[in-house]
Amino acid sequence: MAEIFKNLIDGEWVGEGESKNINPSNTADVVGVYAQATVEDTKQAIAAAKAAFPKWSRSGLLERHAILSKTAHEILARKEELGRLLSREEGKTLPEGIGEVTRAAQIFEFFAGEALRLNGEIIPSVRPGVGVEITREAVGVVGIITPWNFPIAIPTWKIAPALCHGNTVVIKPADLVPGSTWAIVEILQRAGLPKGVLNLVMGRGSVVGQTMLDSPDVDAVTFTGSVGTGKRVAEASVKLMRKFQLEMGGKNPTIVLDDADMKVAVESVAQSAFFSTGQRCTASSRVIVTEGIHDAFVAALSERVRSLKVDDALKAGTDIGPVVDASQLKQDTDYIEIGKKEGAKLAVGGELVKCDTEGFYLQPTLFTEATNQMRISREEIFGPVAAVIRVKDYEEALATANDTEFGLSAGIVTTSLKYATHFKRNSEAGMVMVNVPTAGVDFHVPFGGRKGSSYGPKEQGTYAKEFFTQVKTAYTAAG
């Protein structure tokens, strides 16, 4: 019998049922067997978090700092091991996996520092002899629901600020990739978290996630995932008048202007569209190119895409690993067929790839002669598929970039300060990139979008406190 990695509820490793965590690079490789939480398990986890909240929310700043800092140091010391685990279960290349683990360590270290920087304001009242204190307090029990595409970074950038600000946590990782979150929770538990402060419940969204959403004892929910599920999170949360935070889809544009540096443009788009197998909410899947540079750019980008090596995520020299599972692979190939039927030209890729091991391998795919009205230009594919849209000039490029229900990330490649400045001001996205890929953000600055991509306060950096705390105003009369 294989070891079952159990759920953590009220400081104890418990749970039955089992779900195999399969390596998408090699479907014969079982990464691990993970317990599946029941409705009752989830209710117990929520109850434990609620019971632990009063003491943890008033815990000393040095205690929180020490736990988060110790966690950061262990993650960094084990980055190769944890990066390999991440790449095995999700399919990122090993360098990308190690990079994501390193980022997780940096996030924990940042919020360890934030624990010592908690502050408020003391200001005079308009009434003589009265003082005003403005402070921030923890929200309560925070439910965390995370996706499969960043199995260590996204859980980290939700767990770390939640704990830093004195909240207790119930986390449900994506069922496809429980291993990385399990490893983080286990490290945090050994770092000294009191029982009940952090609870891990692995399992199906219809069971675990729904129980969390239905519970009046969950005071806030932070969710990253699909638009459809995000709307259900919002609906359930509004009914209970709880705080909620949503990070959902994107259909991110990169504009390439006639004056762009060709090498910068090609590499920026290649990185944005195809690395991490295109499975990033910040990936650029719409490439909007002005007509003067269009043909030369398409030729250069096509050559770059053909050079990308698709193979086992753990192999040296692999540029792009597999798609995460069979369901996602079908979605990607279905959209490739849709693009063909819509009249876009398949310039590169679009075929399955045979490797030494059985996995979910797909060639990076580039369409040209697309329009912004096509489904491949409007709907999130979430795979290594991008479409080039030809436009006349910057004004048409900007209008096309903004013509989407999403608004997460947007990029432009140009040597013009005029156009770069105008785009930063007029792009309808939460994050704007000039001459850098749309995918890839720092850990200490706010992350989030606009329109249908995001709802609620931004994540990461000092802005995280907007979601994980609530403001209290206190008046005191002298004498």
Number of C-alpha atoms within 10 A of each C-alpha: 4 7 10 18 22 22 27 26 26 22 18 13 13 16 20 14 13 18 19 17 21 22 29 29 31 20 15 12 16 14 18 20 20 26 21 22 26 19 17 12 21 28 20 17 28 32 19 23 29 22 17 22 21 15 12 24 19 13 13 13 18 13 16 25 22 17 21 29 23 20 27 27 15 15 25 18 13 14 21 18 14 23 25 23 23 30 26 27 27 31 33 33 31 25 19 20 30 23 16 23 29 22 22 26 26 23 27 27 20 23 29 27 19 21 22 14 11 14 10 12 10 12 11 12 14 9 8 9 11 14 16 16 15 14 16 18 17 24 23 26 27 30 28 24 24 25 21 20 24 23 26 30 24 23 25 24 21 25 26 25 29 27 26 28 27 27 30 30 30 29 29 28 28 23 19 21 30 30 27 25 24 22 16 20 23 16 19 22 20 12 17 15 19 15 18 26 28 30 28 28 30 33 26 18 16 9 16 24 23 16 18 28 23 14 17 14 19 26 20 26 25 23 26 22 18 17 18 10 15 23 13 13 23 20 14 18 22 12 11 16 13 17 19 23 23 28 26 24 27 33 26 29 36 33 30 31 27 20 13 19 14 19 11 16 23 23 18 23 31 23 19 29 35 26 23 27 29 26 23 22 25 27 35 32 32 28 29 28 27 23 17 15 16 21 13 12 21 19 12 16 21 20 13 13 21 14 10 17 14 21 27 30 29 20 12 11 15 17 22 26 29 28 27 26 19 13 10 16 19 13 13 22 19 12 20 24 13 15 21 14 10 15 14 21 16 18 16 18 19 20 13 13 15 14 14 9 15 16 25 27 27 25 25 26 24 27 27 21 13 25 21 18 12 15 15 26 23 19 16 21 25 26 28 29 30 29 28 26 24 23 21 13 14 18 13 14 24 22 13 19 25 17 15 20 14 24 28 28 29 31 31 32 27 21 15 13 9 9 18 19 11 12 21 17 11 13 19 23 25 19 21 23 20 20 21 19 27 29 24 13 13 12 18 16 13 18 21 22 29 19 15 17 24 25 18 16 19 22 27 24 19 16 16 23 23 14 21 28 19 14 13 11 12 10 13 11 11 8 5
